[in-house]
């Protein structure tokens, strides 16, 4: 995928509802996700995607002890289980809880909530990004994880829409029955379970006032591979509305909840811009590698001259 095509929506689809109805193209609820889910029918959702609070003291969350946090998340997971189709998937994107310099991987804390309900972990996807806070007493964190669970062994998955360019697109078999034939899939290769996608920082085209916004291209891979057009995608912690944008750009339906009015407003604005074709997003493309510039720096180990951007790892 090298870009986004703006979908064409009917006039009826341009309406964004605050309350759930099966006919809605977009439901953006201001309030507790448990209240929204109580109005949703059983087995109505094909794909649940979210990035819940990390319990690290951001403006939109209250810090709990880990047991209370696990219990709160378990309630949401249980409610998602009720509304998910048997062929459906849940993708829980989390980072690390940090306490006094010690990190606790939240995906490990939450794994049991899914497992005891019979869910199967298909991938633990590592999202790698190049920028973030710099640490002094440990290595700087540059990854988060996405736990992809399916409700059954009979689940929907289509790899083709999310293939990425081959590293050696013209490579051919050099012996055997397939000698001379292309050795790779002409549609591209499997993106693997390590995704190098820039996070949304100050100069990112998608940046809003939300402090922990994740990129559309990250969510779009999940939407395209685990759901089909007109399927319902659900996000219990909608935040800035990234899941909604990715779903609508690809002609899925969306339902999501956001507790904080300021972020709900941001999500509503982004959804309306998506429906009208005004939204701006970064294409799912390889991370930019800058060419050498005239601004040079000297590598302290080899003595070689490098561009300042290269030395900084940009």
Phi, psi and omega in degrees: 000118183249010179176187182236136173259128180287121181286158177262125181246147175286166180301322180296327181287346182282352179279130176253119185265149175272344184232145187288137170212138183303338181275352182293138167283321182221126174240115181240099190265132174266105181150191183289133181297332179295325177292317178297314183295332179295338178267357184261139182293157173300145174053041180259347186252132175273324187216125173252125179231134175202162169234094185287168174305145183266001177065039182242010173093021175294166184300334186264011183217153171259132180287128178244165168289161189297328179294317178295320178297315179299318180295319179296316178294324181297323177298318180292318179298319179298318179292322176296321180302320181296323186265357183273139176294156175300331179270006189273173181229153171236131177239114183251109184260117185221165176243223182243140169276132182244127181225108179060033180089350177266135179259145175236112181294117185291335178294327177290320179298323187265349184307316185296330179299325178278317187297319183288349175265007176089009180286150180250126178280113182270323177209147165251094187279131177262118175265113179258137177220159191266351187229150179170191180293146179262130181261152178253331186250007173201172178290141182296134180287128181224031177208156167223173184236153173238116174272117178256110178251146170246152183282336181209181175278346178261076185243157179273131174205130179229110184285328190305317183293346185242014176296151180244162183303141175296145176292322177232080188297336181262007184294139183232156174297137183255358177203172178081190184297332182263015181306131179090343179276154177300134183273342180254162176293128182296342178277352182118179184256162173299129183289358179069188181254018172235115186247121179262095184229128182301139174279165187273100178246191193308317186262008180289139185298338182265000190299132172237192179277359178287132186284342184227055184276134176258156191283149180300320184297329177296312182290325184298324178300321180289316180299313185290327185270339188241004178213170180237163179309137180075358171294156178267124175255138185232139177228110181288337178237080195290329179058233182279002174088020183298319178299320179296317179298312181297320180293312184292323178300336183246025171063030169266167171265157184224140168225137180200160181233145176218127183285322187272128185299322181297318181283327174300320178297318178298314180299316179300317180297317180292323179295316180297321177292326177294314181295328181269357179084015183261352185293145177246127181223157175277130178296152177281092184221163181303150179297136182296132175247109185292147174282155177304141180244180179282346178277107187251149174228155183260128177292123187290342181267321185254343183081001180284149177274130180230157175293152179300322179296319180295319182296328179278355179078024181270000000 
